[in-house]
Amino acid sequence: MITTLIIFFILGLAIGSFLNVVVYRLKTAENIVWERSHCPHCKKIIRWYDNIPLISFILLKFRCRYCKQKISLQYPLVEFFTGAIFTFIGWRYFVAADPMTWVATLYYLGIVSFLIAIFVYDWLNMEIPGLVLWPAVGWAIVFNLIFDYSKLGNTNVFDLHIYSAVLAALVAFLFFFILSAASREKWMGMGDAFLAILVGLVTGWPQVLLALILSFFIGAVVGIILILAKKKKMKSQIPFAPFLVLGTLIAMFFYVPIVGWYLSLFRF
């Protein structure tokens, strides 16, 4: 089991490194697949031994080998947390002897990768990348249908994953669409409404409610901290997609214990 988890962590580091490339090149409109990695400052090609996730960052002492400019902490942080979440998914869902767990594991690894890319891109650029969002929506729909395939003919339509997912997506989208339209995108952008579709498809009903509640709660806490730290002002704009992503991840993996804990507060 330890070996399996190490493999998932290393895979996560590699995917995290690729996600950093995606985030950077979507902004600069560079080719994501064919162009070799280069320093964003001096544009020198990064050799393979300087491009090992986490390790190269440490060995280079956080600086480019050529121009000595500092390497953004974004790169190792994205790599590490992607590796950590991949490890958690492997621990929770993957059983080598059970083929169905391979499908579930692949689904969660893909969704997490999409969500991390959206998180980082919106945090840096105040924009939700459609080139990541809509493939993620397609990924969620396809896998919901795959999960329902074995149930067809043996269950009520209301118990299907796709029904729960579409209902949650519709509710979440309408909620954010109303906020965006009513405020003329001052409270919430239309991009957040489109992201809410993905949130609903991923979490389903009623888990999407917890995802939205957590998103606003986390956003409020972070906003207050930034204001107290004088990093932001009351009227400053803060990207909301990162909080939606965090709320989605927490609801996706920890819905049952969180709701169980909340309900226990009302038991006497």
FENVEN-V299263 format. One record per run of one state. SS is the DSSP state (a for helix, b for strand, c for the rest). FROM is the first residue (numbers start at 1). LEN is the number of residues. If there is no record, write none. Layout:
BEGIN
SS/FROM/LEN ; SS/FROM/LEN
END
This chain:
BEGIN
c/1/1 ; a/2/27 ; c/29/9 ; b/38/1 ; c/39/6 ; b/45/1 ; c/46/2 ; a/48/3 ; c/51/4 ; a/55/5 ; c/60/3 ; b/63/1 ; c/64/6 ; b/70/1 ; c/71/2 ; a/73/21 ; c/94/5 ; a/99/27 ; c/126/4 ; a/130/20 ; c/150/7 ; a/157/3 ; c/160/1 ; a/161/23 ; c/184/6 ; a/190/14 ; c/204/3 ; a/207/22 ; c/229/12 ; a/241/24 ; c/265/4
END
